[in-house]
Amino acid sequence: MVAADSSDHTTMTADTVHTSQNSLDWPGKYEATIPCADCEGIKTNITLKMTILSRL
């Protein structure tokens, strides 16, 4: 990010400790209906496990 005065800069650093793998509760069963132009929708199921494996 650069301030209005180009001589004044703000330094941003990436957080390498908190990631989506260790900060979110991913495991579980998820269900949704994806919109479809030719039908009522496409039913979709996904199961996410603690081992970061998934099955569609």
C-alpha positions in Angstrom: 0.0 0.0 0.0 1.4 3.4 -0.9 0.2 6.6 0.9 -0.7 9.8 -1.0 2.9 11.0 -0.5 5.0 8.5 -2.5 7.9 9.0 0.0 5.8 7.5 2.8 5.3 3.7 2.3 3.6 1.1 4.4 5.1 -2.4 4.5 2.7 -5.4 4.6 3.8 -8.9 5.5 2.1 -12.2 4.9 0.9 -14.2 7.9 2.5 -17.6 7.4 1.3 -19.1 10.7 -2.5 -18.9 10.1 -3.6 -20.7 6.9 -6.9 -22.0 5.6 -5.7 -25.5 6.5 -5.2 -24.7 10.2 -7.6 -21.8 10.9 -10.9 -23.1 9.4 -13.2 -26.0 10.2 -13.2 -27.7 6.8 -14.2 -31.3 7.7 -17.9 -32.1 7.1 -20.5 -32.9 4.6 -21.7 -30.2 2.3 -24.7 -30.3 -0.1 -25.7 -27.8 -2.7 -27.8 -27.5 -5.9 -25.9 -25.9 -8.7 -28.1 -23.8 -11.1 -28.8 -25.4 -14.5 -30.3 -23.8 -17.6 -32.0 -27.0 -18.7 -33.2 -28.5 -15.4 -34.2 -27.7 -11.8 -30.5 -27.9 -10.7 -27.6 -30.3 -10.3 -27.4 -31.8 -6.8 -23.9 -31.8 -5.5 -22.4 -33.5 -2.4 -18.9 -33.2 -1.0 -17.3 -34.7 2.1 -14.2 -33.2 3.5 -12.2 -35.2 5.9 -9.5 -34.3 8.4 -6.8 -35.9 6.2 -7.4 -33.2 3.5 -8.9 -35.8 1.2 -12.2 -35.2 -0.5 -14.8 -37.2 -2.4 -17.2 -35.7 -4.9 
